[in-house]
Amino acid sequence: MRLALIFGVMGLLLTLLSLMARWFRQLFSPLAPRVRWIAGISAGAITTFLALWSFSLAAAQPDVRDILVGTNYERTRVSISVDQTVAYQLYVLQSPDRVVIDLPSV
């Protein structure tokens, strides 16, 4: 789902950039080549910034790195390794007895 969201955002950004490029071409076509070159460099810089920004948002999502389960005579220990600090909720349910760990941002 996250990958689909990334590609959707990237598609929207590319569409907007295409429309902006057409508008820049119409706006700067009568001007000198240097001004058109500067406008092209600016549009390229904006495109690069938006692409890097969207990828950094995708990379900012926390990921589960490891889940360890250990048992000792009367106890069971569950260790979940996450690459960032995350909020969690812990529920203890009955019939049958179980523990639910909710990590909403993962």
Order of alpha helices (4+ residues) and beta strands (2+ residues): alpha-alpha-beta-beta-beta-beta
